[in-house]
């Protein structure tokens, strides 16, 4: 049904970030900075992929799960310094550029550009 789901970054990253968000309140502001671009890019990619309407809806809902956490687990007022935010941005961009099998409709360059623009807008 969900072709190539095991090759998708979001399949693993969204659940891990959701658990980290719940377990480590001090990291919530930092995690939000990454979950927003991940969800926007994932939804955009799902919309342009050739999939059944049901698959598209399920993928979109999967990328929106994180926002349900925001209702029950509010972000904290902890201050994450700019250098930490930039290092995690760099790690994210390296992760995107080093995915061995590219199963996305968006190109690597498009995804990196989108991630970078969205992340920097949130800073």
C-alpha positions as CSV (number, residue, x, y, z in Angstrom):
1,X,0.0,0.0,0.0
2,X,2.5,2.7,1.1
3,X,5.2,2.1,-1.5
4,X,8.7,3.0,-0.4
5,X,7.5,4.0,3.1
6,X,10.5,2.2,4.7
7,X,12.8,4.4,2.5
8,X,11.2,7.6,3.6
9,X,13.0,9.8,6.2
10,X,9.7,10.8,7.8
11,X,8.7,7.2,8.6
12,X,11.4,7.1,11.2
13,X,12.0,10.8,12.0
14,X,8.5,11.8,12.9
15,X,7.9,9.2,15.6
16,X,11.4,9.7,17.1
17,X,10.9,13.5,17.2
18,X,7.5,13.1,18.7
19,X,8.9,10.9,21.5
20,X,11.7,13.3,22.1
21,X,9.2,16.2,22.2
22,X,7.2,14.5,24.9
23,X,10.1,13.2,27.0
24,X,12.4,16.2,26.9
25,X,10.5,19.5,27.4
26,X,13.7,21.5,27.2
27,X,14.1,20.5,23.6
28,X,10.5,21.3,22.5
29,X,11.3,24.7,20.9
30,X,14.2,23.1,18.9
31,X,12.1,20.2,17.8
32,X,9.3,22.5,16.6
33,X,11.8,24.2,14.4
34,X,12.4,20.9,12.6
35,X,8.9,19.4,12.7
36,X,7.4,22.3,10.8
37,X,9.6,22.0,7.7
38,X,9.4,18.2,7.8
39,X,5.6,18.3,7.8
40,X,5.3,21.0,5.2
41,X,7.8,19.3,2.8
42,X,6.2,15.8,3.5
43,X,2.8,17.1,2.7
44,X,4.0,18.9,-0.5
45,X,5.7,15.8,-1.7
46,X,2.7,13.6,-1.0
47,X,0.4,16.0,-3.0
48,X,2.6,15.8,-6.1
49,X,3.3,12.0,-5.9
50,X,1.4,9.5,-7.8
51,X,-0.6,7.8,-5.1
52,X,-4.2,6.8,-4.4
53,X,-6.3,9.5,-2.7
54,X,-6.4,7.3,0.4
55,X,-2.6,7.0,0.5
56,X,-2.3,10.8,0.1
57,X,-4.7,11.5,2.9
58,X,-2.9,9.0,5.2
59,X,0.5,10.5,4.5
60,X,-0.8,14.0,5.1
61,X,-2.3,12.9,8.4
62,X,0.9,11.2,9.3
63,X,2.8,14.5,8.8
64,X,0.2,16.4,10.9
65,X,0.4,14.1,13.9
66,X,3.0,16.3,15.5
67,X,0.6,19.2,15.7
68,X,-1.7,17.1,18.0
69,X,1.2,17.0,20.5
70,X,1.2,20.8,20.6
71,X,-2.3,20.7,22.1
72,X,-1.3,18.5,25.0
73,X,2.4,19.4,25.4
74,X,3.0,23.1,25.2
75,X,6.4,24.3,24.1
76,X,8.6,25.5,27.0
77,X,10.2,28.8,27.4
78,X,13.7,27.4,27.3
79,X,16.1,29.3,25.2
80,X,18.1,27.2,22.7
81,X,21.1,29.3,21.6
82,X,21.5,30.2,17.9
83,X,24.6,28.0,17.4
84,X,22.7,24.9,18.5
85,X,19.9,25.8,16.1
86,X,22.3,26.2,13.3
87,X,24.2,23.0,14.1
88,X,20.9,21.0,14.1
89,X,20.0,22.7,10.8
90,X,23.3,21.6,9.3
91,X,22.7,18.0,10.5
92,X,19.3,18.0,8.9
93,X,20.7,19.3,5.6
94,X,23.5,16.7,5.6
95,X,20.9,14.0,6.4
96,X,18.8,15.0,3.4
97,X,21.8,15.2,1.1
98,X,23.1,11.8,2.2
99,X,19.9,9.7,1.7
100,X,21.1,6.8,-0.5
101,X,17.9,6.0,-2.3
102,X,15.8,9.0,-3.3
103,X,12.1,8.1,-3.5
104,X,10.8,11.6,-3.4
105,X,9.2,13.6,-6.2
106,X,10.9,16.7,-4.9
107,X,14.6,16.8,-5.9
108,X,17.2,16.9,-3.2
109,X,18.0,20.5,-4.1
110,X,14.3,21.5,-3.8
111,X,13.9,19.7,-0.5
112,X,17.1,21.3,0.9
113,X,16.0,24.7,-0.3
114,X,12.5,24.3,1.2
115,X,13.9,23.1,4.5
116,X,16.4,25.9,4.7
117,X,13.9,28.6,3.9
118,X,11.2,27.4,6.2
119,X,13.7,26.8,9.1
120,X,15.3,30.2,8.7
121,X,11.9,31.9,8.6
122,X,11.1,30.3,11.9
123,X,14.2,31.5,13.7
